[in-house]
Amino acid sequence: MNEEILKVLEMVKEGKITPEQGETLLSAMNVGSAPKPQEKKNSMLRVRVDVKDPDKKEQAKVNVNVPLSLAKKAMGLVSLMPKDVKKELNESGIDLDAIDLKELIEMFENGEITEELVNVDAGTEEKGATVKVYVD
């Protein structure tokens, strides 16, 4: 045991502090508490496209997995975009500077966005495509 723990235990033994106060001191020193388990962070942005067509035996299934770590590294690419392209996008109502990609990726990683991001059904129940975008 280290010296600080022994000192707290000695103070409790001598009646200088109550056992509850000793527990508070030990707790403040992170003694006797189990390390907090690290929360699982989401790591993938997944895009899944399922096509349904009863007339075709082989169905197109597309699964795209983008690691969020790659998205983090790509954040700086927006700054490399030519000014005239940014201006054209801005005139079309798309302001890339207003999007905080770092915050968005952190929200994905921390599980703050848990529902499907996009869910598109095209066609009919029997024949069509479903597009789902989600994070896990």
C-alpha positions in Angstrom: 0.0 0.0 0.0 1.2 3.4 -0.7 1.9 6.0 2.0 -1.2 8.1 1.4 -3.6 5.2 1.8 -1.9 4.1 5.0 -2.2 7.7 6.4 -5.9 7.8 5.7 -6.4 4.4 7.3 -4.4 5.5 10.3 -6.6 8.6 10.7 -9.7 6.4 10.6 -8.1 4.1 13.2 -7.2 6.9 15.5 -10.7 8.4 15.2 -9.5 11.7 13.6 -11.9 11.1 10.7 -15.0 9.0 10.3 -14.9 5.8 8.1 -17.2 7.7 5.7 -14.7 10.6 5.4 -11.9 8.0 4.9 -13.9 6.4 2.1 -14.4 9.9 0.5 -10.7 10.6 0.7 -9.8 7.2 -0.7 -12.3 7.6 -3.4 -10.8 11.0 -4.3 -7.5 9.2 -4.7 -9.1 6.6 -6.9 -8.4 3.8 -4.5 -10.7 0.8 -4.4 -12.7 1.9 -7.4 -12.7 -0.2 -10.5 -11.5 1.5 -13.6 -14.3 2.8 -15.7 -14.9 0.7 -18.8 -14.3 2.6 -22.0 -17.5 3.1 -23.9 -17.7 1.5 -27.3 -17.5 4.1 -30.0 -19.1 3.6 -33.4 -16.5 3.1 -36.0 -18.3 2.8 -39.4 -20.7 4.8 -41.5 -22.6 2.1 -43.5 -24.6 2.6 -46.7 -26.7 -0.4 -47.6 -28.7 -0.7 -50.9 -31.0 -3.7 -51.3 -32.8 -4.2 -54.6 -35.9 -6.4 -54.8 -37.0 -7.7 -58.2 -38.9 -11.0 -58.4 -38.1 -11.3 -62.1 -34.4 -11.4 -61.5 -32.8 -14.3 -59.7 -29.7 -12.4 -58.7 -30.4 -9.3 -56.7 -28.1 -6.3 -56.5 -26.9 -5.8 -52.9 -24.5 -2.9 -52.3 -22.8 -2.4 -48.9 -20.5 0.5 -48.5 -18.6 0.8 -45.2 -16.7 4.0 -44.6 -14.5 4.0 -41.5 -15.1 7.1 -39.4 -11.4 7.3 -38.9 -11.1 7.8 -42.7 -13.7 10.5 -42.5 -11.8 12.3 -39.8 -8.6 12.3 -41.9 -10.6 13.6 -44.9 -12.0 16.5 -43.0 -9.2 18.7 -44.1 -9.9 18.1 -47.8 -12.7 20.6 -47.7 -10.2 23.4 -47.2 -8.4 22.2 -50.4 -11.5 22.8 -52.5 -11.0 25.7 -55.0 -12.6 29.0 -54.0 -14.7 29.2 -57.2 -16.2 25.7 -56.5 -17.0 26.8 -52.9 -18.6 30.0 -54.2 -20.7 28.0 -56.8 -21.9 25.6 -54.0 -22.6 28.5 -51.8 -24.7 30.2 -54.5 -26.6 26.9 -54.8 -27.4 27.0 -51.1 -24.6 24.7 -49.8 -22.3 26.3 -47.3 -19.6 23.9 -46.5 -18.0 26.2 -43.9 -21.2 26.0 -41.9 -20.9 22.2 -41.5 -18.8 21.2 -38.5 -17.6 17.8 -39.7 -15.5 17.2 -36.6 -18.6 17.6 -34.4 -20.7 15.5 -36.7 -18.2 12.6 -36.7 -17.9 12.8 -32.9 -21.7 12.5 -32.7 -21.6 9.4 -34.9 -18.7 7.9 -32.8 -20.4 8.6 -29.5 -23.7 7.1 -30.5 -25.6 10.3 -30.3 -27.1 9.6 -33.7 -28.5 6.1 -33.4 -31.4 6.0 -35.8 -31.1 5.5 -39.5 -29.9 8.6 -41.2 -31.5 7.8 -44.5 -34.2 5.3 -45.5 -35.5 5.4 -49.1 -37.9 2.9 -50.5 -38.2 3.2 -54.3 -40.6 1.2 -56.4 -43.2 -1.2 -55.0 -43.2 -3.8 -52.2 -42.4 -6.6 -54.7 -40.1 -4.7 -57.0 -37.8 -1.8 -56.1 -34.9 -0.8 -54.0 -34.2 0.2 -50.4 -31.4 2.5 -49.4 -30.4 2.7 -45.7 -27.6 4.8 -44.3 -26.7 4.3 -40.6 -23.8 4.3 -38.3 -22.5 1.4 -36.2 
